[in-house]
Amino acid sequence: MIRRTPLFFHQPTVVQLVVLFLLVLCFWIVSFFLGVVLSRLFFGIPVLETLSGIAIPETRNEINLLKFMQLINQFGTFLIPPFLFAFLVSTDIREYLGLQKKPNLLPVLSAIILIYLLLPVINELVRINQNMSLPSCLSAVEEWMRVSEMRAEEMTKAFMRTTSIKGLLINLLIIGVLAAVGEELLFRAVLIRVFRSWFKSSNWAVIISAFIFSAFHLQFYGFLPRFLLGLVFGYLFVWSGSLFLPIIAHFINNASAVIISFLMNRGIIEVSVDEFGKVDNPILLIISIILSIALMYFIYWYEKKADGVYLKKDNTKV
């Protein structure tokens, strides 16, 4: 049997990175226009009204359209490119993407607990991030970022505005499952592999991928908390060698926001997503930080003791 030689297997890391960028860009464009065309068929909205509905969703039809476009976009931007890229650079797609190894139960439970332990830290970073300001010479840029942030926040609220079980399940699928799987495939499985090969350092690979992960969302005033989550997801992947562990942690983070919004919309709870996990006592914040670090170290120690899979520059196991 002749072993397949991937097209870009022997190419420099920089070339592979350019290939990845082009794949993401091309499939994003294709998925966008495919969504516009299909929206005309399913929703009966002309193209111009479709674009307007995405920017400022107001009616139920526009919100449903936004969710539909998000669904198509997830596949085109985050799900298809990583698999195609892995096919072009590796002889074993599953191993390259970290999909061969299933995580052990104890690290999974620890990762879930970690997401909730981090909530006070995340909320504090949100507060710090929102109080940051640019120099006066960049006031126009800062104003643009604040307007963009407000628009993104309104879009998210519209997306979450549902009281039906059907709406809850749809949001869990798009925001919970697809976002967690797709973003971990691209930002962890692929980017960490590429940058690990380039910089010969797992730490730099995790940091750079977390930076890109946060910047990709184009929400300046949510950059710091998203960057921290990117670091956590990245190290969960590197230490365990399994993409399933950060996928589970990512899903828990996103699904919790969806469920809390749903319960608040139904009047079952009064705590909003923005207030969930927030603490005013600095001692509780310090405890949150200490426990989070301790749990991260435990996961690292457990995976190291269990002879977990670690990333090398040649993408093999040790």
Secondary structure, DSSP 8 states (H G I E B T S, - for coil): ------TTTTS-HHHHHHHHHHHHHHHHHHHHHHHHHHHHHHH---HHHHHHHHHS--SHHHHHHHHHHHHHHHIIIIIHHHHHHHHHH-S-HHHHTT-S----HHHHHHHHHHHHHTHHHHHHHHHHHHT----GGGHHHHHHHHHHHHHHHHHHHHHH---SHHHHHHHIIIIIIIHHHHHIIIIIIIHHHHHHHHHS-HHHHHHHHHHHHHHHTT-GGGHHHHHHHHHHHHHHHHHH--THHHHHHHHHHHHHHHHHHHHHHTTS----TTTTT----HHHHHHHHHHHHHHHHHHHHHHHHTT-----TTS---
